[in-house]
């Protein structure tokens, strides 16, 4: 394989993160599919995730699962993990992924003011520009309950056979809303200074680690570039990462809020356009960091690893386009990959 250079980190070299062995450096990022009517997975979900594991993907992350279903998400067909019944349903999926040789995490999500419902809650009562609904400010008790919800979801994830969880802390969702002055005008311990606005993610990460134990992989999706006004500075992002790295195992890169006017995933965005931001964060922390956005060929992913910008790379739509992406690349047949062209026509816009 021409991509594999002796003595150099590559997409295909294994990586050990805490007690978890990953076969390679490629992560399948979450993609909301709204394919769980009633919130529980079926055989279609099982086969979908298992196919990506069988295709060689080192680490699979599910679509976001609401930690307080349905108030934390925006659609009844978004999956849930809220009790023994749902944990048992997801065990079928995790068993299939493990049987295919893969590893799987569940993304824990709270949409906050992005929730497409009239009962959404956020750090403050500032309406999202991308939903028709207003939002109410969470009380201090609401916030503390949300922290417990994350911890409970992590316990259930372990019961369901997951290898870990991803905490969704970017793209303008609830945790990101608490971090930015543009959406957080609170006066309790969860708002005020930049340091106090970091209280929620820090307490969530601590609660998840306490609930799940040291052998569980906790991936935190951190916004490395908000791309909206009155948001986090890079210094604040780096400080948050340094606070979190004692409790989390890895960082995944989130790019831009959903309301940002700067494009991040369409065809016009250059390949790996935001890998520099991941590389900047990687220099500030001591745990593995994952690059994301507009990485759609093995060659681009390989270059990011070789340049030292990230320890792993994540792909979403490319693995929707071709579940055998890794196997084909590793066999030296990248020319056979059904390449995602970022048109968004079937997978996102419709």
C-alpha positions as a LaTeX table, in Angstrom:
\begin{tabular}{lrrr}
\hline
Residue & $x$ (\AA) & $y$ (\AA) & $z$ (\AA) \\
\hline
Unk1 & 0.00 & 0.00 & 0.00 \\
Unk2 & 1.63 & 3.28 & $-1.07$ \\
Unk3 & 0.01 & 5.12 & 1.86 \\
Unk4 & 1.86 & 3.09 & 4.46 \\
Unk5 & 5.35 & 4.49 & 5.07 \\
Unk6 & 7.68 & 2.49 & 7.36 \\
Unk7 & 8.25 & 4.10 & 10.75 \\
Unk8 & 5.55 & 6.72 & 10.30 \\
Unk9 & 2.14 & 7.05 & 11.91 \\
Unk10 & $-0.50$ & 6.25 & 9.36 \\
Unk11 & $-4.22$ & 5.78 & 9.08 \\
Unk12 & $-3.70$ & 2.05 & 9.39 \\
Unk13 & $-1.52$ & 1.87 & 12.49 \\
Unk14 & $-3.33$ & 0.78 & 15.64 \\
Unk15 & $-3.87$ & 3.02 & 18.65 \\
Unk16 & $-4.45$ & 2.16 & 22.30 \\
Unk17 & $-6.59$ & 4.63 & 24.25 \\
Unk18 & $-6.77$ & 3.74 & 27.93 \\
Unk19 & $-7.75$ & 0.06 & 27.89 \\
Unk20 & $-9.32$ & 0.17 & 24.41 \\
Unk21 & $-7.40$ & $-1.12$ & 21.38 \\
Unk22 & $-8.34$ & 0.54 & 18.07 \\
Unk23 & $-7.29$ & $-1.26$ & 14.90 \\
Unk24 & $-6.67$ & 1.95 & 12.94 \\
Unk25 & $-6.97$ & 5.74 & 13.06 \\
Unk26 & $-10.30$ & 6.19 & 11.29 \\
Unk27 & $-13.46$ & 7.21 & 13.16 \\
Unk28 & $-16.99$ & 7.20 & 11.80 \\
Unk29 & $-18.58$ & 10.41 & 13.06 \\
Unk30 & $-22.22$ & 10.60 & 14.14 \\
Unk31 & $-24.86$ & 11.23 & 11.50 \\
Unk32 & $-28.42$ & 11.97 & 12.55 \\
Unk33 & $-30.63$ & 9.62 & 10.56 \\
Unk34 & $-33.96$ & 9.80 & 12.43 \\
Unk35 & $-34.29$ & 6.10 & 11.73 \\
Unk36 & $-35.55$ & 4.83 & 15.08 \\
Unk37 & $-39.35$ & 5.20 & 15.23 \\
Unk38 & $-40.21$ & 5.17 & 18.90 \\
Unk39 & $-36.57$ & 5.67 & 19.76 \\
Unk40 & $-35.43$ & 2.04 & 19.66 \\
Unk41 & $-33.06$ & 0.52 & 17.08 \\
Unk42 & $-34.12$ & $-2.29$ & 14.77 \\
Unk43 & $-32.29$ & $-4.66$ & 12.44 \\
Unk44 & $-31.69$ & $-1.84$ & 9.94 \\
Unk45 & $-29.76$ & 0.10 & 12.58 \\
Unk46 & $-27.90$ & $-3.05$ & 13.60 \\
Unk47 & $-26.83$ & $-3.82$ & 10.04 \\
Unk48 & $-25.95$ & $-0.18$ & 9.30 \\
Unk49 & $-23.42$ & 0.11 & 12.11 \\
Unk50 & $-22.13$ & $-3.45$ & 11.73 \\
Unk51 & $-21.43$ & $-2.85$ & 8.02 \\
Unk52 & $-19.08$ & 0.05 & 8.84 \\
Unk53 & $-17.26$ & $-2.08$ & 11.42 \\
Unk54 & $-16.98$ & $-4.97$ & 8.96 \\
Unk55 & $-15.65$ & $-2.51$ & 6.40 \\
Unk56 & $-12.67$ & $-1.83$ & 8.64 \\
Unk57 & $-13.59$ & 1.41 & 10.43 \\
Unk58 & $-11.58$ & 1.50 & 13.65 \\
Unk59 & $-14.14$ & 3.33 & 15.78 \\
Unk60 & $-17.85$ & 3.88 & 15.09 \\
Unk61 & $-19.83$ & 6.62 & 16.84 \\
Unk62 & $-23.62$ & 6.48 & 16.70 \\
Unk63 & $-25.89$ & 9.37 & 15.90 \\
Unk64 & $-26.74$ & 11.60 & 18.85 \\
Unk65 & $-28.96$ & 10.05 & 21.50 \\
Unk66 & $-30.90$ & 12.43 & 23.73 \\
Unk67 & $-29.89$ & 12.23 & 27.38 \\
Unk68 & $-33.42$ & 13.28 & 28.38 \\
Unk69 & $-35.53$ & 11.94 & 25.54 \\
Unk70 & $-37.53$ & 13.61 & 24.06 \\
Unk71 & $-36.97$ & 17.07 & 25.59 \\
Unk72 & $-33.23$ & 17.07 & 24.81 \\
Unk73 & $-33.65$ & 16.22 & 21.11 \\
Unk74 & $-35.87$ & 17.32 & 18.28 \\
Unk75 & $-37.58$ & 14.35 & 16.68 \\
Unk76 & $-39.43$ & 11.25 & 17.93 \\
Unk77 & $-37.41$ & 9.00 & 15.60 \\
Unk78 & $-34.10$ & 10.02 & 17.18 \\
Unk79 & $-32.89$ & 7.07 & 19.28 \\
Unk80 & $-33.10$ & 6.95 & 23.05 \\
Unk81 & $-31.11$ & 5.30 & 25.81 \\
Unk82 & $-33.15$ & 5.87 & 28.93 \\
Unk83 & $-33.74$ & 2.57 & 30.66 \\
Unk84 & $-33.33$ & $-1.24$ & 30.63 \\
Unk85 & $-35.54$ & $-1.69$ & 27.55 \\
Unk86 & $-33.48$ & 0.67 & 25.40 \\
Unk87 & $-30.19$ & $-0.68$ & 26.77 \\
Unk88 & $-31.23$ & $-4.21$ & 25.77 \\
Unk89 & $-32.22$ & $-2.99$ & 22.30 \\
Unk90 & $-28.84$ & $-1.34$ & 21.78 \\
Unk91 & $-27.03$ & $-4.48$ & 23.01 \\
Unk92 & $-28.08$ & $-6.13$ & 19.73 \\
Unk93 & $-26.29$ & $-3.34$ & 17.82 \\
Unk94 & $-23.12$ & $-3.33$ & 19.95 \\
Unk95 & $-22.87$ & $-7.14$ & 19.79 \\
Unk96 & $-23.08$ & $-6.99$ & 15.98 \\
Unk97 & $-20.36$ & $-4.32$ & 15.78 \\
Unk98 & $-18.08$ & $-6.31$ & 18.09 \\
Unk99 & $-18.73$ & $-9.49$ & 16.10 \\
Unk100 & $-17.58$ & $-7.59$ & 13.00 \\
Unk101 & $-14.33$ & $-6.63$ & 14.76 \\
Unk102 & $-15.21$ & $-3.02$ & 15.51 \\
Unk103 & $-15.53$ & $-0.68$ & 18.47 \\
Unk104 & $-18.54$ & 1.54 & 19.06 \\
Unk105 & $-19.41$ & 4.62 & 21.10 \\
Unk106 & $-22.77$ & 6.28 & 21.60 \\
Unk107 & $-22.98$ & 10.06 & 21.26 \\
Unk108 & $-24.76$ & 11.70 & 24.20 \\
Unk109 & $-26.61$ & 14.81 & 23.05 \\
Unk110 & $-28.69$ & 17.65 & 24.41 \\
Unk111 & $-29.79$ & 20.05 & 21.69 \\
Unk112 & $-30.69$ & 22.93 & 24.02 \\
Unk113 & $-32.18$ & 25.78 & 21.99 \\
Unk114 & $-31.63$ & 23.80 & 18.78 \\
Unk115 & $-34.35$ & 21.40 & 19.89 \\
Unk116 & $-37.11$ & 21.55 & 17.27 \\
Unk117 & $-39.83$ & 21.62 & 19.90 \\
Unk118 & $-41.79$ & 24.28 & 21.81 \\
Unk119 & $-40.42$ & 23.00 & 25.14 \\
Unk120 & $-36.69$ & 23.42 & 24.47 \\
Unk121 & $-34.47$ & 24.84 & 27.21 \\
Unk122 & $-31.05$ & 26.43 & 27.12 \\
Unk123 & $-28.57$ & 28.42 & 29.17 \\
Unk124 & $-30.67$ & 31.56 & 28.59 \\
Unk125 & $-33.94$ & 32.41 & 26.89 \\
Unk126 & $-32.26$ & 33.54 & 23.67 \\
Unk127 & $-34.05$ & 32.06 & 20.69 \\
Unk128 & $-32.10$ & 30.12 & 18.09 \\
Unk129 & $-32.10$ & 31.73 & 14.62 \\
Unk130 & $-32.52$ & 28.34 & 12.95 \\
Unk131 & $-35.66$ & 27.06 & 14.70 \\
Unk132 & $-39.17$ & 28.55 & 14.80 \\
Unk133 & $-39.50$ & 27.94 & 18.54 \\
Unk134 & $-38.40$ & 30.07 & 21.44 \\
Unk135 & $-36.51$ & 28.62 & 24.39 \\
Unk136 & $-36.67$ & 28.92 & 28.15 \\
Unk137 & $-33.72$ & 29.43 & 30.46 \\
Unk138 & $-32.91$ & 26.34 & 32.52 \\
Unk139 & $-33.12$ & 26.71 & 36.26 \\
Unk140 & $-30.09$ & 25.72 & 38.34 \\
Unk141 & $-31.98$ & 22.53 & 39.25 \\
Unk142 & $-32.61$ & 21.87 & 35.54 \\
Unk143 & $-28.89$ & 22.10 & 34.85 \\
Unk144 & $-28.01$ & 19.83 & 37.73 \\
Unk145 & $-30.58$ & 17.29 & 36.51 \\
Unk146 & $-29.01$ & 17.45 & 33.03 \\
Unk147 & $-25.63$ & 16.55 & 34.53 \\
Unk148 & $-27.25$ & 13.54 & 36.20 \\
Unk149 & $-28.93$ & 12.64 & 32.89 \\
Unk150 & $-25.53$ & 12.45 & 31.17 \\
Unk151 & $-24.19$ & 10.23 & 33.96 \\
Unk152 & $-27.24$ & 7.97 & 33.77 \\
Unk153 & $-26.89$ & 7.66 & 30.00 \\
Unk154 & $-23.23$ & 6.70 & 30.41 \\
Unk155 & $-24.19$ & 3.95 & 32.89 \\
Unk156 & $-26.82$ & 2.67 & 30.47 \\
Unk157 & $-24.32$ & 2.81 & 27.60 \\
Unk158 & $-22.01$ & 0.51 & 29.53 \\
Unk159 & $-24.93$ & $-1.81$ & 30.23 \\
Unk160 & $-25.78$ & $-1.78$ & 26.52 \\
Unk161 & $-22.29$ & $-3.00$ & 25.61 \\
Unk162 & $-20.83$ & 0.22 & 24.26 \\
Unk163 & $-17.06$ & 0.72 & 24.46 \\
Unk164 & $-17.59$ & 4.32 & 25.49 \\
Unk165 & $-19.50$ & 7.52 & 24.88 \\
Unk166 & $-19.00$ & 10.76 & 23.00 \\
Unk167 & $-20.15$ & 13.88 & 24.83 \\
Unk168 & $-21.47$ & 16.33 & 22.25 \\
Unk169 & $-19.94$ & 19.66 & 23.30 \\
Unk170 & $-19.78$ & 21.49 & 19.99 \\
Unk171 & $-21.75$ & 22.68 & 16.93 \\
Unk172 & $-23.81$ & 25.07 & 19.03 \\
Unk173 & $-25.70$ & 22.42 & 21.02 \\
Unk174 & $-26.49$ & 22.82 & 24.73 \\
Unk175 & $-22.98$ & 22.52 & 26.17 \\
Unk176 & $-21.66$ & 24.94 & 23.55 \\
Unk177 & $-24.53$ & 27.29 & 24.41 \\
Unk178 & $-23.34$ & 27.38 & 28.03 \\
Unk179 & $-19.75$ & 28.09 & 26.95 \\
Unk180 & $-20.45$ & 31.17 & 24.83 \\
Unk181 & $-21.35$ & 34.63 & 26.09 \\
Unk182 & $-23.68$ & 35.03 & 23.08 \\
Unk183 & $-26.06$ & 32.44 & 24.58 \\
Unk184 & $-25.21$ & 32.46 & 28.30 \\
Unk185 & $-26.17$ & 35.44 & 30.43 \\
Unk186 & $-26.67$ & 33.45 & 33.62 \\
Unk187 & $-25.78$ & 34.73 & 37.08 \\
Unk188 & $-25.58$ & 31.40 & 38.93 \\
Unk189 & $-22.49$ & 29.18 & 39.09 \\
Unk190 & $-23.00$ & 28.13 & 35.45 \\
Unk191 & $-22.57$ & 31.63 & 33.99 \\
Unk192 & $-20.66$ & 34.88 & 34.23 \\
Unk193 & $-16.94$ & 34.69 & 33.50 \\
Unk194 & $-15.50$ & 32.40 & 30.81 \\
Unk195 & $-14.22$ & 30.13 & 33.58 \\
Unk196 & $-17.69$ & 29.84 & 35.17 \\
Unk197 & $-19.25$ & 29.14 & 31.77 \\
Unk198 & $-16.99$ & 26.06 & 31.66 \\
Unk199 & $-18.64$ & 24.61 & 34.78 \\
Unk200 & $-21.27$ & 22.58 & 32.91 \\
Unk201 & $-18.93$ & 20.63 & 30.59 \\
Unk202 & $-16.47$ & 20.05 & 33.44 \\
Unk203 & $-19.18$ & 18.65 & 35.71 \\
Unk204 & $-20.67$ & 16.54 & 32.92 \\
Unk205 & $-17.28$ & 15.02 & 32.09 \\
Unk206 & $-16.60$ & 14.30 & 35.76 \\
Unk207 & $-20.06$ & 12.77 & 36.27 \\
Unk208 & $-19.75$ & 10.59 & 33.15 \\
Unk209 & $-16.33$ & 9.33 & 34.21 \\
Unk210 & $-17.54$ & 8.59 & 37.76 \\
Unk211 & $-20.58$ & 6.75 & 36.39 \\
Unk212 & $-18.77$ & 4.72 & 33.75 \\
Unk213 & $-15.43$ & 3.94 & 35.40 \\
Unk214 & $-11.81$ & 4.28 & 34.34 \\
Unk215 & $-11.92$ & 1.54 & 31.68 \\
Unk216 & $-14.62$ & 3.31 & 29.63 \\
Unk217 & $-13.64$ & 5.51 & 26.68 \\
Unk218 & $-15.00$ & 9.04 & 27.08 \\
Unk219 & $-14.66$ & 11.05 & 23.88 \\
Unk220 & $-15.48$ & 14.75 & 24.10 \\
Unk221 & $-16.44$ & 16.61 & 20.93 \\
Unk222 & $-14.96$ & 20.03 & 21.53 \\
Unk223 & $-15.59$ & 23.07 & 19.36 \\
Unk224 & $-12.16$ & 24.04 & 18.04 \\
Unk225 & $-13.68$ & 26.92 & 16.02 \\
Unk226 & $-17.15$ & 28.31 & 16.83 \\
Unk227 & $-17.29$ & 30.57 & 13.73 \\
Unk228 & $-19.91$ & 32.83 & 15.34 \\
Unk229 & $-19.59$ & 36.20 & 17.06 \\
Unk230 & $-19.32$ & 36.64 & 20.83 \\
Unk231 & $-18.29$ & 33.04 & 21.33 \\
Unk232 & $-15.19$ & 31.29 & 22.68 \\
Unk233 & $-11.66$ & 32.48 & 22.03 \\
Unk234 & $-9.02$ & 29.88 & 21.25 \\
Unk235 & $-7.45$ & 30.54 & 24.65 \\
Unk236 & $-10.76$ & 29.64 & 26.28 \\
Unk237 & $-11.06$ & 26.50 & 24.15 \\
Unk238 & $-7.54$ & 25.41 & 25.13 \\
Unk239 & $-8.24$ & 26.11 & 28.81 \\
Unk240 & $-11.42$ & 24.04 & 28.67 \\
Unk241 & $-9.54$ & 21.16 & 27.03 \\
Unk242 & $-6.88$ & 21.26 & 29.71 \\
Unk243 & $-9.56$ & 21.15 & 32.41 \\
Unk244 & $-11.30$ & 18.20 & 30.76 \\
Unk245 & $-8.38$ & 15.97 & 29.84 \\
Unk246 & $-8.19$ & 14.40 & 33.29 \\
Unk247 & $-11.66$ & 12.93 & 32.81 \\
Unk248 & $-11.91$ & 12.40 & 29.04 \\
Unk249 & $-9.92$ & 9.96 & 26.92 \\
Unk250 & $-9.83$ & 11.82 & 23.59 \\
Unk251 & $-11.06$ & 14.98 & 21.90 \\
Unk252 & $-13.00$ & 15.01 & 18.65 \\
Unk253 & $-13.08$ & 18.27 & 16.68 \\
Unk254 & $-16.30$ & 20.18 & 16.21 \\
Unk255 & $-16.29$ & 22.94 & 13.60 \\
Unk256 & $-18.75$ & 25.83 & 13.61 \\
Unk257 & $-22.19$ & 26.27 & 15.11 \\
Unk258 & $-25.16$ & 25.22 & 12.99 \\
Unk259 & $-26.15$ & 28.88 & 12.77 \\
Unk260 & $-22.68$ & 29.97 & 11.55 \\
Unk261 & $-22.62$ & 31.74 & 8.19 \\
Unk262 & $-19.27$ & 30.21 & 7.27 \\
Unk263 & $-19.66$ & 26.94 & 5.32 \\
Unk264 & $-18.00$ & 23.89 & 6.86 \\
Unk265 & $-19.11$ & 20.77 & 4.96 \\
Unk266 & $-20.28$ & 21.72 & 1.46 \\
Unk267 & $-18.38$ & 20.93 & $-1.73$ \\
Unk268 & $-16.85$ & 24.41 & $-1.92$ \\
Unk269 & $-14.99$ & 23.92 & 1.37 \\
Unk270 & $-11.42$ & 22.76 & 0.65 \\
Unk271 & $-10.32$ & 19.32 & 1.80 \\
Unk272 & $-9.31$ & 19.25 & 5.48 \\
Unk273 & $-9.90$ & 23.01 & 5.65 \\
Unk274 & $-10.09$ & 23.02 & 9.44 \\
Unk275 & $-7.36$ & 20.51 & 10.31 \\
Unk276 & $-5.13$ & 23.43 & 11.34 \\
Unk277 & $-7.50$ & 24.14 & 14.25 \\
Unk278 & $-7.25$ & 20.53 & 15.43 \\
Unk279 & $-3.48$ & 20.74 & 15.19 \\
Unk280 & $-3.49$ & 23.92 & 17.25 \\
Unk281 & $-5.49$ & 22.19 & 19.99 \\
Unk282 & $-3.33$ & 19.06 & 19.83 \\
Unk283 & $-0.33$ & 21.15 & 20.85 \\
Unk284 & $-2.17$ & 22.17 & 24.05 \\
Unk285 & $-3.21$ & 18.75 & 25.39 \\
Unk286 & $-1.75$ & 15.38 & 26.33 \\
Unk287 & $-4.45$ & 13.03 & 25.02 \\
Unk288 & $-5.30$ & 11.99 & 21.44 \\
Unk289 & $-7.13$ & 14.45 & 19.21 \\
Unk290 & $-9.30$ & 13.69 & 16.17 \\
Unk291 & $-9.56$ & 15.89 & 13.06 \\
Unk292 & $-12.84$ & 16.30 & 11.18 \\
Unk293 & $-14.66$ & 18.00 & 8.30 \\
Unk294 & $-14.10$ & 17.62 & 4.55 \\
Unk295 & $-11.82$ & 14.62 & 4.88 \\
Unk296 & $-13.11$ & 12.31 & 2.17 \\
Unk297 & $-10.16$ & 10.34 & 0.78 \\
Unk298 & $-7.52$ & 8.14 & 2.42 \\
Unk299 & $-4.79$ & 10.39 & 1.05 \\
Unk300 & $-6.17$ & 13.47 & 2.82 \\
Unk301 & $-6.54$ & 11.57 & 6.09 \\
Unk302 & $-3.05$ & 10.14 & 5.77 \\
Unk303 & $-1.56$ & 13.59 & 5.24 \\
Unk304 & $-3.23$ & 14.95 & 8.38 \\
Unk305 & $-1.75$ & 12.12 & 10.46 \\
Unk306 & 1.67 & 12.43 & 8.80 \\
Unk307 & 1.74 & 16.20 & 9.39 \\
Unk308 & 1.10 & 15.69 & 13.11 \\
Unk309 & $-2.17$ & 17.64 & 13.09 \\
Unk310 & $-4.17$ & 14.83 & 14.67 \\
Unk311 & $-3.91$ & 11.32 & 16.09 \\
Unk312 & $-7.02$ & 10.12 & 14.26 \\
Unk313 & $-9.34$ & 11.41 & 11.55 \\
Unk314 & $-13.12$ & 11.24 & 11.49 \\
Unk315 & $-15.34$ & 10.86 & 8.47 \\
Unk316 & $-19.11$ & 10.88 & 8.32 \\
Unk317 & $-20.62$ & 11.07 & 4.83 \\
Unk318 & $-17.68$ & 9.21 & 3.20 \\
Unk319 & $-18.61$ & 6.17 & 5.29 \\
Unk320 & $-22.24$ & 6.61 & 4.35 \\
Unk321 & $-21.17$ & 6.56 & 0.70 \\
Unk322 & $-18.94$ & 3.51 & 1.15 \\
Unk323 & $-18.95$ & 1.29 & 4.27 \\
Unk324 & $-15.87$ & $-0.54$ & 2.90 \\
Unk325 & $-13.81$ & 2.68 & 2.70 \\
Unk326 & $-11.07$ & 1.41 & 5.04 \\
Unk327 & $-10.76$ & $-2.07$ & 3.59 \\
Unk328 & $-10.40$ & $-0.70$ & 0.07 \\
Unk329 & $-7.85$ & 1.91 & 1.14 \\
Unk330 & $-5.84$ & $-0.57$ & 3.17 \\
Unk331 & $-5.73$ & $-2.96$ & 0.23 \\
Unk332 & $-4.25$ & $-0.22$ & $-1.95$ \\
Unk333 & $-7.47$ & 0.10 & $-3.97$ \\
Unk334 & $-8.58$ & 3.59 & $-3.05$ \\
Unk335 & $-9.66$ & 3.94 & $-6.68$ \\
Unk336 & $-12.59$ & 1.62 & $-5.89$ \\
Unk337 & $-13.96$ & 3.81 & $-3.10$ \\
Unk338 & $-17.35$ & 5.36 & $-3.79$ \\
Unk339 & $-16.20$ & 8.88 & $-2.93$ \\
Unk340 & $-18.47$ & 11.35 & $-1.14$ \\
Unk341 & $-18.60$ & 14.62 & $-3.12$ \\
Unk342 & $-20.32$ & 16.60 & $-0.34$ \\
Unk343 & $-23.42$ & 17.37 & $-2.40$ \\
Unk344 & $-25.66$ & 16.83 & 0.67 \\
Unk345 & $-28.60$ & 16.08 & $-1.58$ \\
Unk346 & $-29.74$ & 12.75 & $-0.20$ \\
Unk347 & $-28.01$ & 12.49 & 3.17 \\
Unk348 & $-28.62$ & 15.98 & 4.60 \\
Unk349 & $-30.89$ & 18.32 & 2.71 \\
Unk350 & $-33.52$ & 15.64 & 2.06 \\
\hline
\end{tabular}
